[in-house]
Amino acid sequence: MLTVVTIGNAANAQNLPETGRPGIALSLDNIDSMVVQNSLSIKSSQLEIESAQAQIQQAKLFENPEVQIMHNIKNPLNKKWFDTGHDAETDIQITQPIAICGQHTSKVKLAVSNAEAIKAGHDLSIFETKTEARLAFIDLYNIQQKKKIYDQEISSVAKILQAYKQQTEQGNVSKMQTFRISTMLSQLKSELSELILSENEVQSQLRTILNIQDNTPIEAQMDEGSTLYEIKRKIEQAHPFDSQLGSAFLASAIDNYPAIRQIRHLQQSAINQVKAEKADALPHISLMGEWDKNGSIGHNFFAFGANISIPIWNRNQGNIKQAKTAIKQAEIERNIREKALMESIKRDYHAMAMNLKTVNEQKQMLSDDLNNLLQAAENQFLKRNISIVEFVDLYGSYRETKFQMFDAKAQLWKSHEQLKKDLANN
C-alpha cells in the first residue's frame, strides 16, 4: 500500500503507480512534518534541551549541610569501649555553606543562558534538517522525472524494434538498421540503470533523514505551479537591499536566524560566566555549629562560628580573564555569522531570480510541441520519412532538452529552499 503522509497524519492507501509496491508518496507540503516527527537527529537535539533544563534545576539547588560526628572508642577515665555514659565523649559539628553577592544566582543565570543557546541550536537543527530533506526530495523528483523520459523513449524504441524485426524477416529492412535500433535500445536501458542507481542513493538519503523503514520506495510528488507562484511572489515583493525597507528586512531576518540567536545567547552565557567567576573570587562562607558532650571547657559545650576563605593569593584571576576572552570571541563570531548570512541572503535572491529567468526563457523557446516530438519522430521513422541517423539525433535532442529543463527547474527549487533556510521560514 502507498501511505500518503499528511500533516494531520491521515493516510490514504493505494499502490505506487511506478512499482505497485508498498511505499510513501512525499511532497514539499508534508515532508516538514515527517522531519519533525521522525528525524533521529532532531530527537537527539530535543534531549539536549531536556538536559539543559535539568542543569537549570540543578543550579537552583542550594548546598547541602554537612554533619560531622565523633565518638570515643575507649574512654580513658573508666577504660570502657564505646562508652555512652555520663563521662563519654561525643562531638557533633554542623556546617552549612551560604552564598553571598550572587554566588548562587549567577550560576542559575549561566545555566539559563546556556539552555537558551541550546534551544536556538535545536531550532537551527530543525531548519537545516528540513532543508537537507527538501534538497534531497528535489533531487529525487528530478531523477524520477528523467526516468519517465527514458521510459517513454524505451517504450517507443522497443515498439520500433519489434516492427523492424518483422520487416527484416520479410526482407524489407536491412539487418544493419535493425541492429542499430537494437543498440540504441540497449544504450537507453543502460543509461536508465545508472539513473536508477542514483535514485536509490537519494532515496536512501531521504530514508535516513526521515527515519523511514529500509527499502521503502519513495515517490516524489510536486506541485510545480504553486511553487513557481511562491517564488515569483517573493521576487516581486523583494525590496532593494540598499533601501530602507530592504535594510530593515535584512536586519530582521538576521536577528531572528537561529544561529545568530544561538550566538547571542552564548554571548550572554559568557557575560554570566564572568559574573560567576567574579562571585567565586569572593570569600566562601560556611556557618558552623558544634556540640561537645565532654569538652575541655566543660560538660555539654555549645559553640557557633563561621568558616571564611580569605582570597589573598587566589582571586580567580585566570578564570575571570578566560571568561572575558570568551565574550570577545563570541562578539567576533557573531559579526562573522551576521555578515556571512547577509551575503548569503543577497546571493540567494540573485540566484533565485537568475534561475527563474532561465526557466522562463526555456519555457518561451521550447513550446509544448516538444512533448509531441517523440511521437512524431516515431511515426515519421516508421513511415521512412526520416533516416535512422535523424531518428537517433531527434531522440537524443529531445532527451537532452527535457533534461536541461528539469535541471533548470531543480536549480530554481533548490535556490528557493536555500533562501527559505537563510530566512528561517521553511
C-alpha positions as CSV (number, residue, x, y, z in Angstrom):
1,M,0.0,0.0,0.0
2,L,1.0,3.6,-0.6
3,T,1.0,5.7,2.5
4,V,0.3,9.3,1.8
5,V,1.6,11.1,4.8
6,T,-0.1,14.4,5.6
7,I,0.3,17.0,8.3
8,G,-2.8,15.7,10.0
9,N,-1.3,12.2,10.0
10,A,-4.2,10.9,7.8
11,A,-3.3,8.1,5.5
12,N,-4.7,7.0,2.2
13,A,-3.8,3.5,1.0
14,Q,-3.1,2.6,-2.6
15,N,-0.2,1.1,-4.6
16,L,2.7,3.1,-6.0
17,P,1.9,3.7,-9.7
18,E,5.5,3.1,-10.8
19,T,6.2,-0.2,-9.0
20,G,3.0,-1.4,-7.4
21,R,5.0,-2.0,-4.2
22,P,4.2,-0.5,-0.7
23,G,5.7,2.9,-0.5
24,I,5.5,6.5,0.6
25,A,4.4,9.5,-1.5
26,L,6.2,12.7,-0.4
27,S,5.5,16.3,-1.3
28,L,7.0,19.5,-0.1
29,D,3.9,20.1,1.9
30,N,4.2,17.0,4.1
31,I,7.9,16.5,4.2
32,D,8.4,19.1,7.0
33,S,6.0,17.3,9.4
34,M,7.8,14.0,8.7
35,V,11.1,15.6,9.6
36,V,9.9,16.9,12.9
37,Q,8.1,13.7,13.8
38,N,10.7,11.1,12.7
39,S,14.2,12.6,12.4
40,L,16.5,11.0,14.9
41,S,18.9,14.0,14.9
42,I,16.1,16.3,15.9
43,K,15.0,13.9,18.7
44,S,18.6,13.8,19.9
45,S,18.7,17.6,19.8
46,Q,15.5,17.7,21.8
47,L,17.1,15.6,24.5
48,E,19.9,18.2,24.8
49,I,17.2,20.7,25.7
50,E,15.9,18.5,28.4
51,S,19.4,18.0,29.7
52,A,19.9,21.8,29.8
53,Q,16.6,22.2,31.7
54,A,17.9,19.7,34.2
55,Q,21.1,21.8,34.6
56,I,18.9,24.8,35.4
57,Q,17.1,22.7,38.0
58,Q,20.4,21.6,39.5
59,A,21.8,25.2,39.5
60,K,18.8,26.4,41.6
61,L,19.6,23.9,44.4
62,F,21.5,25.1,47.5
63,E,24.5,23.4,49.0
64,N,23.6,20.6,51.5
65,P,24.7,20.9,55.1
66,E,27.4,18.7,56.4
67,V,27.3,16.9,59.7
68,Q,30.4,15.5,61.4
69,I,30.0,13.2,64.3
70,M,32.9,11.8,66.5
71,H,32.5,9.4,69.4
72,N,35.2,8.0,71.7
73,I,36.4,4.5,71.1
74,K,37.8,3.8,74.5
75,N,37.1,6.1,77.5
76,P,40.5,6.8,79.2
77,L,38.7,7.5,82.5
78,N,36.8,4.3,83.0
79,K,38.5,2.2,80.4
80,K,35.2,1.4,78.7
81,W,34.9,0.7,75.0
82,F,32.4,2.9,73.1
83,D,31.2,4.4,76.3
84,T,27.8,6.2,76.1
85,G,27.6,7.1,79.8
86,H,27.9,10.4,81.6
87,D,31.7,10.6,81.1
88,A,31.7,9.5,77.5
89,E,32.9,11.9,74.7
90,T,30.7,12.8,71.8
91,D,31.3,15.7,69.4
92,I,28.8,16.8,66.7
93,Q,29.6,19.6,64.2
94,I,27.2,21.0,61.5
95,T,28.4,23.1,58.6
96,Q,26.1,25.0,56.1
97,P,27.7,26.8,53.2
98,I,26.0,30.0,52.2
99,A,26.2,32.0,49.0
100,I,26.8,35.8,49.0
101,C,26.9,38.5,46.4
102,G,25.5,36.5,43.5
103,Q,27.4,33.3,44.0
104,H,24.2,31.3,43.7
105,T,22.1,33.5,41.3
106,S,25.0,33.9,38.8
107,K,25.2,30.1,38.4
108,V,21.4,30.0,37.7
109,K,21.6,32.7,35.1
110,L,24.5,30.9,33.5
111,A,22.5,27.7,33.2
112,V,19.5,29.6,31.8
113,S,21.5,31.3,29.1
114,N,23.2,28.0,28.2
115,A,19.8,26.4,27.9
116,E,18.6,29.2,25.6
117,A,21.6,28.7,23.4
118,I,20.9,25.0,23.2
119,K,17.3,25.7,22.3
120,A,18.4,28.1,19.5
121,G,20.7,25.4,18.3
122,H,17.8,22.9,18.3
123,D,15.8,25.3,16.1
124,L,18.8,25.6,13.7
125,S,19.0,21.8,13.6
126,I,15.3,21.6,12.6
127,F,15.8,24.2,9.8
128,E,18.9,22.5,8.5
129,T,17.4,19.0,8.6
130,K,14.3,20.3,6.8
131,T,16.4,21.9,4.1
132,E,18.5,18.8,3.7
133,A,15.4,16.7,3.3
134,R,13.9,19.1,0.8
135,L,17.0,19.3,-1.3
136,A,17.2,15.5,-1.4
137,F,13.5,15.5,-2.3
138,I,14.1,17.9,-5.2
139,D,17.0,15.6,-6.4
140,L,14.7,12.6,-6.2
141,Y,11.9,14.4,-8.1
142,N,14.3,15.5,-10.8
143,I,15.6,11.9,-11.2
144,Q,12.1,10.4,-11.3
145,Q,11.1,13.0,-14.0
146,K,14.1,11.9,-16.1
147,K,13.1,8.3,-15.6
148,K,9.8,9.0,-17.2
149,I,11.6,10.3,-20.3
150,Y,13.7,7.2,-20.5
151,D,10.6,5.0,-20.1
152,Q,8.9,6.9,-22.9
153,E,11.9,6.5,-25.3
154,I,12.5,2.9,-24.3
155,S,8.8,2.0,-24.9
156,S,8.9,3.8,-28.3
157,V,12.2,2.3,-29.4
158,A,11.1,-1.2,-28.3
159,K,7.9,-0.8,-30.4
160,I,10.0,0.3,-33.4
161,L,12.5,-2.6,-32.9
162,Q,9.7,-5.1,-32.9
163,A,8.3,-3.7,-36.2
164,Y,11.8,-3.6,-37.8
165,K,12.4,-7.2,-36.8
166,Q,9.3,-8.3,-38.6
167,Q,10.3,-6.2,-41.6
168,T,13.8,-7.7,-41.5
169,E,12.4,-11.2,-41.6
170,Q,10.4,-10.2,-44.7
171,G,13.5,-8.7,-46.3
172,N,12.1,-5.2,-46.4
173,V,14.6,-3.7,-43.9
174,S,18.4,-4.4,-43.6
175,K,19.8,-6.2,-40.6
176,M,22.1,-3.2,-40.1
177,Q,19.3,-0.8,-39.4
178,T,17.6,-3.3,-37.0
179,F,20.9,-3.8,-35.2
180,R,21.3,0.0,-34.9
181,I,17.8,0.2,-33.3
182,S,18.7,-2.7,-31.0
183,T,21.9,-0.9,-30.0
184,M,20.0,2.3,-29.3
185,L,17.6,0.4,-27.1
186,S,20.4,-1.3,-25.2
187,Q,22.1,2.1,-24.6
188,L,18.9,3.7,-23.3
189,K,18.4,0.8,-20.8
190,S,22.0,1.1,-19.7
191,E,21.6,4.8,-19.0
192,L,18.3,4.2,-17.2
193,S,20.1,1.7,-15.0
194,E,22.7,4.3,-14.0
195,L,19.9,6.7,-13.3
196,I,18.1,4.2,-11.1
197,L,21.3,3.7,-9.1
198,S,21.4,7.5,-8.5
199,E,17.7,7.3,-7.5
200,N,18.4,4.5,-5.0
201,E,21.2,6.6,-3.4
202,V,18.9,9.7,-3.0
203,Q,16.1,7.5,-1.6
204,S,18.5,6.0,0.9
205,Q,19.5,9.5,2.0
206,L,15.9,10.5,2.4
207,R,15.0,7.4,4.3
208,T,17.9,8.1,6.7
209,I,16.8,11.7,7.3
210,L,13.1,10.8,7.7
211,N,13.8,7.6,9.7
212,I,11.8,5.5,7.2
213,Q,12.0,1.8,7.1
214,D,14.7,0.4,4.9
215,N,14.0,-0.3,1.2
216,T,10.6,1.6,1.4
217,P,10.1,3.2,-2.0
218,I,9.6,6.9,-2.1
219,E,7.7,8.7,-4.8
220,A,8.3,12.5,-5.1
221,Q,5.2,14.5,-5.9
222,M,5.5,18.2,-6.6
223,D,3.0,21.0,-7.4
224,E,5.3,22.9,-9.7
225,G,2.7,25.6,-10.3
226,S,2.2,26.6,-6.7
227,T,6.0,26.5,-6.0
228,L,6.6,28.7,-9.0
229,Y,3.9,31.2,-7.9
230,E,5.5,31.4,-4.5
231,I,8.9,32.1,-6.0
232,K,7.6,34.8,-8.3
233,R,5.8,36.4,-5.4
234,K,8.9,36.6,-3.2
235,I,10.9,38.1,-6.1
236,E,8.2,40.7,-6.8
237,Q,7.9,41.7,-3.2
238,A,11.6,41.9,-2.5
239,H,12.9,45.4,-1.9
240,P,16.4,46.6,-2.9
241,F,18.8,45.8,-0.1
242,D,20.2,49.3,-0.1
243,S,16.7,50.8,0.5
244,Q,15.3,51.5,4.0
245,L,12.8,48.6,3.7
246,G,15.4,46.3,2.3
247,S,17.8,47.1,5.1
248,A,15.1,46.6,7.7
249,F,14.1,43.3,6.2
250,L,17.7,42.1,6.2
251,A,18.2,43.2,9.8
252,S,15.1,41.4,11.0
253,A,16.0,38.2,9.1
254,I,19.5,38.2,10.6
255,D,18.3,38.9,14.1
256,N,15.8,36.1,14.0
257,Y,18.0,33.5,12.4
258,P,18.6,30.6,14.9
259,A,22.4,30.6,14.5
260,I,22.5,34.3,15.3
261,R,20.2,33.8,18.3
262,Q,22.4,31.0,19.5
263,I,25.5,33.2,19.4
264,R,23.6,35.9,21.1
265,H,22.7,33.6,24.0
266,L,26.3,32.3,24.0
267,Q,27.4,35.9,24.4
268,Q,25.1,36.2,27.4
269,S,26.4,32.9,28.7
270,A,30.0,34.4,28.5
271,I,28.8,37.5,30.4
272,N,27.2,35.4,33.1
273,Q,30.3,33.3,33.3
274,V,32.3,36.4,34.1
275,K,29.9,37.3,36.8
276,A,30.0,33.8,38.2
277,E,33.8,33.7,38.2
278,K,33.9,37.1,39.9
279,A,31.4,35.9,42.5
280,D,33.5,32.8,43.0
281,A,36.5,35.1,43.8
282,L,34.7,36.5,46.8
283,P,35.1,34.8,50.2
284,H,33.3,31.5,50.6
285,I,31.4,31.4,53.9
286,S,30.1,28.4,55.8
287,L,28.2,28.7,59.1
288,M,29.2,26.2,61.8
289,G,27.6,24.9,64.9
290,E,29.1,22.4,67.4
291,W,28.0,20.4,70.5
292,D,30.7,18.7,72.6
293,K,29.4,16.4,75.3
294,N,32.5,16.5,77.4
295,G,34.9,19.0,76.0
296,S,37.9,20.5,77.6
297,I,35.9,23.5,78.7
298,G,33.1,21.5,80.4
299,H,30.1,19.3,80.0
300,N,27.7,20.0,77.1
301,F,29.7,22.6,75.3
302,F,27.8,24.5,72.6
303,A,29.5,26.8,70.0
304,F,28.6,28.8,66.9
305,G,31.0,30.1,64.3
306,A,31.8,30.7,60.6
307,N,34.4,29.4,58.2
308,I,35.5,32.1,55.8
309,S,38.1,31.7,53.0
310,I,40.4,34.7,52.5
311,P,41.1,35.4,48.8
312,I,44.7,36.6,49.2
313,W,46.7,34.6,46.7
314,N,43.9,33.1,44.6
315,R,41.3,35.6,43.5
316,N,40.2,33.5,40.5
317,Q,42.1,35.9,38.1
318,G,42.8,33.3,35.4
319,N,39.2,32.1,35.1
320,I,37.9,35.7,35.0
321,K,40.3,36.6,32.2
322,Q,39.4,33.5,30.3
323,A,35.6,34.3,30.6
324,K,36.2,37.8,29.4
325,T,38.1,36.4,26.4
326,A,35.1,34.2,25.6
327,I,32.9,37.4,25.4
328,K,35.2,38.9,22.8
329,Q,35.3,35.7,20.8
330,A,31.5,35.4,20.8
331,E,31.3,39.0,19.6
332,I,33.7,38.3,16.7
333,E,31.9,35.1,15.8
334,R,28.6,37.0,15.8
335,N,29.9,39.6,13.4
336,I,31.3,36.9,11.1
337,R,28.0,35.0,11.1
338,E,25.9,38.1,10.5
339,K,28.0,39.3,7.6
340,A,28.1,35.8,6.1
341,L,24.3,35.4,6.4
342,M,23.7,38.9,4.9
343,E,25.7,38.0,1.9
344,S,24.1,34.6,1.6
345,I,20.6,36.1,1.6
346,K,21.6,38.5,-1.1
347,R,23.1,35.7,-3.1
348,D,20.0,33.5,-2.6
349,Y,17.7,36.2,-4.1
350,H,20.1,36.8,-7.0
351,A,20.4,33.0,-7.7
352,M,16.6,32.5,-7.5
353,A,16.0,35.4,-9.9
354,M,18.6,34.1,-12.4
355,N,17.2,30.6,-12.2
356,L,13.7,31.8,-12.7
357,K,14.8,33.8,-15.7
358,T,16.4,30.7,-17.2
359,V,13.2,28.6,-16.6
360,N,11.1,31.3,-18.2
361,E,13.4,31.6,-21.2
362,Q,13.3,27.9,-21.7
363,K,9.5,27.8,-21.5
364,Q,9.3,30.6,-24.2
365,M,11.8,29.0,-26.5
366,L,10.6,25.4,-26.1
367,S,6.9,25.2,-26.7
368,D,4.6,22.5,-25.9
369,D,5.3,21.0,-29.3
370,L,8.4,19.5,-27.7
371,N,6.2,16.9,-25.9
372,N,4.8,15.8,-29.3
373,L,8.3,15.4,-30.8
374,L,8.8,11.9,-29.6
375,Q,5.6,10.5,-31.1
376,A,6.2,12.5,-34.3
377,A,9.7,11.1,-34.7
378,E,8.4,7.6,-34.1
379,N,5.7,8.0,-36.8
380,Q,8.0,9.6,-39.3
381,F,10.7,7.0,-38.9
382,L,8.2,4.1,-39.2
383,K,7.0,5.8,-42.4
384,R,10.6,6.1,-43.5
385,N,10.3,9.9,-43.9
386,I,13.5,10.3,-41.8
387,S,16.7,8.3,-41.7
388,I,17.9,6.3,-38.8
389,V,20.6,8.9,-38.2
390,E,18.0,11.7,-38.0
391,F,15.8,9.5,-35.8
392,V,18.6,8.8,-33.3
393,D,19.5,12.5,-33.3
394,L,15.9,13.6,-32.7
395,Y,15.6,11.2,-29.7
396,G,18.9,12.4,-28.3
397,S,17.9,16.1,-28.7
398,Y,14.5,15.5,-27.2
399,R,16.0,13.8,-24.1
400,E,18.8,16.3,-23.7
401,T,16.4,19.2,-24.0
402,K,14.0,17.8,-21.5
403,F,16.8,17.1,-19.0
404,Q,18.0,20.6,-19.3
405,M,14.6,21.9,-18.5
406,F,14.3,19.5,-15.5
407,D,17.8,20.6,-14.2
408,A,16.9,24.3,-14.6
409,K,13.8,23.8,-12.6
410,A,15.7,21.8,-9.9
411,Q,18.2,24.6,-9.5
412,L,15.3,27.0,-9.1
413,W,13.6,24.9,-6.5
414,K,16.9,24.5,-4.7
415,S,17.7,28.2,-4.7
416,H,14.3,28.8,-3.2
417,E,14.9,26.3,-0.4
418,Q,18.2,27.8,0.4
419,L,16.6,31.2,0.7
420,K,13.9,29.8,2.9
421,K,16.6,28.3,5.1
422,D,18.6,31.5,5.4
423,L,15.4,33.4,6.2
424,A,14.5,30.7,8.8
425,N,10.9,30.4,7.4
426,N,10.9,27.0,5.9
